[in-house]
């Protein structure tokens, strides 16, 4: 019977939408004899902000064979001259033509506040909007909540949201991801290089510094219980580097570019799907392909023009970090809220909008959640990790 379940998951994993990293090191990773499998099981623990890895462009072999969703394909590369504010207005106007209600997951952070600000600026019908937030959202951006939401836009508790197929048919669901890819992220891996501008060194001749940045993140106190595999950092840095070398479309020059590419090409898919990780009451309920396609199509930052704006402005995304990071986004918000305190002091940080702490181990092609506690899941993962050639 266990083999039946295992085989079911082996097939499911190949077409899955997301396979979570880490695969809980203490429950799966320490059962892996294959060094390449152990390396893969460590990715989520030791690389910032990773839930899943799959390449939109080029080769990045995984244990599962699951591919990037074709709906998330990278656009043809072109330089753009648009200001970010024009693109934010453009996206809001596109989405406001939809007849559904627009539900915004608002964390109070820069990315989701930009989404909400663009909608407020470009509509005369605030009743079309509904904001899902919580006390942490308000704490992160209290003036915006007080001046633009209370008594003006319907607000609901984030934990009350149930991302069902019916909800997606009647609502467009917007969130702040993958804003970090557009504006640049993964800073913990190269922050130690900023003081003497080594983050701008060529990445090809400085893979040792990239490995060092991974090791620094790995050594944080929260991971003190996880044994460090000394070969992991260089293995991962070289694996990403090989992907960059294979894809000749984009010029990726320095260490900052390296980490921008890491998000842009390898982390894009899973960041699109965050609302499906925990904001569901019945986590076995299927979401139709029609609803998933619509959700991806209307994800705020998932457009060719935002992606090309990001690539065009790559040399400027981290100038003057941290003061100037996401500066144009903060200026756009300031044009609306005139909140000097938020504009001057707000920094990029990991924002959340709640939901259960128990993330799924994987989402199948219909966004159904499966967990290590489900029969056969652990066995399927171990089999694939033992076979992984790196």
N, C-alpha and C positions, 0 to 999 in steps of 0.2 A: 504493500500500500504506500509506503514512504517513497519508493521509486516512482510510483505514479505521480505523486505530488511534485517530486523533484523534476521529473520530465516536463510536467506542466509549466513549471517556472523556468526551466531551461529554454523552452520555446517562447514564453512570454518575454523574457529578458531581451531577446534579440530584436523585438519591435517596441521595446518600452520607451516611454517619454523621459524618464528620469531614473537613475540608479544612484542611490545616495552614497556619498563619500563622507566620512569613513564608513566602512562596513563594520563598525563597532569592533575596534581592535581586540578588546578583551574577550569577545564572543566568537569572532571569526578569524581575525588577523593572526592570532597566536596559534592557530591550528594549521597554518599554511607552511609547508616545507619549501615550496618553490620560491626562490629569492625574488623573482619578478612579480609573483603574486603578492608577496609581502610588501614589496614596494608599492604596488597599486593600492593595497588595503590601507596604506598610510597617507595617501594623498590628501584626504579631507582633514586629517589631523595636522598636517604640516605645511599646507599651502593655503593661504588666506582665502576665506570665503568660498570654498569649493563644496558644492553638493553633488555635482556630476561633471564629467568631462567628456566632450565629444567635439570633433573638429568640423567646423563649417567648411573649411577649405583644407586641402591636403590630407596627409596621413597622420593619424595619431591612434595607433592600435590600442584597443581596449580588450579586457577579458570577455566582454559580452557580445561584441559585434553590433551593438545598437548604433544607428546612424543619426546624424543631425537631421531634424525635421526640414524637409524641403521648403516649407513655408518660412524658415528662418535663414534662407540663403543670403549670402552677402551680395550687395548690389554691385553693378559695374562701377569701377573707381573713377571718380572725376573730382576735380577741384571745385569748390563752391565759394562764392563770395558773400553769401547771405550772412547777416548777423543772426546770432542765436535767437534774439527776440522775435525776428521775423518768422523763423521756423517754428517757434513755440506758438505764435499766433496762427500760423498756417495749419498746424496740426489740430489745434483746438477747433478751428472753423470746419475742418474736414469732419471731425468726430461729432460736432454739434448738429450736423445735418441728419444724423441717425435718429430714428423715431423712438428708440428705446430710452428709458431713463439711464442716466450715466452715474454709475456708482464709483466713487473714488476711495481707494484705500489710502488714507492720509496718516502718515507717521509723524508729521511735523518736521521731517527732514527736508533738505534742500530739493531733492529730486521730486518727491511727491507734492511738495508745496508749489514747485514750478508748474506741475500738471494742473493743480487746482487753481492757481493764479491765472493760468492761460484761459481756462474755461470761464472764470469769473469775468475776466477782461473782455471776453468775446461773445457773451450772451446777454440777452435781455430777459431770459427766462430761467431764473435760478431754480424754479420748481422742477426743472428737468434733472437737477443734480441731487444726489444723496451722498453724504460723506460718512464713511465708516471710520471711526477713530476710538481712542480710549484715553485714559488719564495720562498715559505716557506721551501720547501725541500732543495733548494740551500742554504738558510740562515742557515739551521740547519747543513749542512755538505758541506761547500763551496769548500774545497780542493778536496774532492772526486769528486764532480761535475766537477771541472776544470781539474783534472788530469785523470779521467777515463771515463767521459761521453762526454764532449764537443769534437766533431770531431771524436769520436771513436764509440759511440753507438747512434742510433737514439733516440732522445728525443722528447716527445710530451707533451703538456699541459694536466694536469690531467682532467681538465674540458671538454676536447675534447673526452674523453673516453665514449663510449656508450656500456654498458655491455648487449649486445643482444645475442640471441641464435646463430645467425650467427657468431658473434664475438667469442663466446666460442668454436665454431666448428673449427675456423681457428686459434685461439690463446689459449695458456695456460695462465691463469691469476694468477700471484703470488703476494702475499702481506705478510706483516710482522706478521699477526695474525695466530695462537695464541701463538706468541713468548713470550708474558708476562706470559703465563701459564708455558711454558718450563723453563723460567729463574726465575719465581717467581714475584708476584706483590701484589696489594692491600695494599701497604705500608702505605697509609694515615690512615688506621685503627689501626696500631700498632707502628707507628713511635715514638709516645710519650713514648713508653716503652723501646726504645733501650738504652737510656743513662745508665740505671741500669740493663740491660739485662733481664727485665721482659718479653720481647717478647719470651723468651725461657722457660717460665714457662708452666707447664702442662695445656692444655686448659680445661680439664674436671673440674678441681677445680678452674678455673679462668674465668668462663663465664661472671662474673661481669666486668673483664677487657676487654673482647671482646665487651660487650655491651657499655662500656665506650668509646671504640675506634669508635664504630658506632656513638655514640652521638657527639663525637668530629667532625667527618666528617659532621654530620647533621647540626652542628652549624656554618658552614662556611658562610660567608657573602652572597654568591650567593643564599642561600636557606632561607634567613631571612624572605621572604614573605610567606613561607609555614609553617602553624601551626604544632608544634611538638606534635605528639602523644606519650605520656610518656611510653606507653607499647610496642612501636615498637621494640626498640633495643633488649630487652630481648626476645621478641617473635621470632625475626629473628635469634639471636644467638642460641637459643634452637632448632629452626627448622633445622638449618645447623648441629648442634651437633647431633640431632637425626638421621640425614642422615648418619653421620660418624659412629655412633654406630651401625647402621644397616648393613653397608658394612664392612665386616671384612677382606677384601682382602688386604687393605693397612694399614700400621701402621701410624696413625696420632697422634702425641704426644703433641707437644707444640702449642703455639698461632700462630707462623709462619706457622707451618704445617696446622693448621686449615684454614688459609686464602689461602694457596696453594691449598688445597682440594676444597675450595669454587670455585676457578677458574677452576681447573682441571676437576671437576665433574659437576659443575652447570653452568659455564659460557662458556664452550667450544663451544657449538653449535652456539650461536649467533656470537661469535667472528670470526668464519669461514666465515660469510656471509656479512661482512662489505661492500664489493664492490657493493652489491645489494641494499644498503640502499639509495644511492643518485646518483650513477654514471650511470644513465639510462635516456635517453631522453623520451622514452615512458614507463611510469612506470606501465602501464597496460599490456604490452606485456608479453606473457608467455615465460618461459624458459623450454625447454624440460627436462624430467627426465634424459635422456642420458647426456645432457650437465651439469646438476646439479651434477650428479654422477661423471663425469669426473672432474669437478671443485673441488669437495670435495676430490677426490682421489689424485689430484695433488697439493692440498694446501701444501705449502712447509713443514711446521712443523707438519702436520697431519700424523705422522708415528708412528708405535709402538716403534721404536728404540729411537726417540726423547723423547717420553713419559716415557719410562723406564730409559733413561739417567737422565731425570729430577727427577724421584722418587729416583733413586739410589743416586743422588747427593743432595737430599733435605737438609741434614744437613749442606751443604756447600754453598747453594745458597745465603744466606744472611749474611755470615761471613764477618765482616768488612764493613757493609753497612754504607754509600753509595759507598765508594771508590771501594769496591770489587764486587759490584753488576754487574752482566753480564760481569765479568772480562774475562772469556774465550771467550765470543763472541767478546769483544773489541780486545782481542789479535789476534783473527782470522782476523779481519779487518785490524789490524796494520801490520800483515804479508804481506798484499798486499799494503796498502797505505802509510805506514811509517809516518803517521800523528800523531806526538807526542802530539799535542795540543788536538786533538779529543780523543786520547787514554787516556790521563791523566785527562781530564776535562769533557768528555761527561758523562752525567747522564741520567738515565731513566726518560723520561717525556712523557706526552701524545702527540703523534705526529699525524698529520692529513694529508690526501692527497686531501683535498678539497671536492667538491660535494655540492649539495644544503643543506641548513640548515634544510629544512623541511623533517625530517625523516618520513618514513611510520609508521603508527600505527601498522600495521602488514603486513607480507608477506605471501601469501597463499602458497600452496604446489608447485605451479609453479612459485614462486617468483614474482607474481603480487603484486603491492603495493596498500594498502587501507589506508585511512586517517579518522580522526574524522569528517571531513567535508563531507564524503560520507554518504548518507542516511542509517540509521540503525546501523552504527558502534557504536556510543556512546550508543545507547539503548541496543545493544547486550552485550557490556562490562559491563554496569551497572547491567544488569540481572545476568550475571555470577558472578560478584563481590558480589552482594547481597546474592547469594546462597553459596558462598565459605565458607567451614567449617574450613579452616586453616590447 
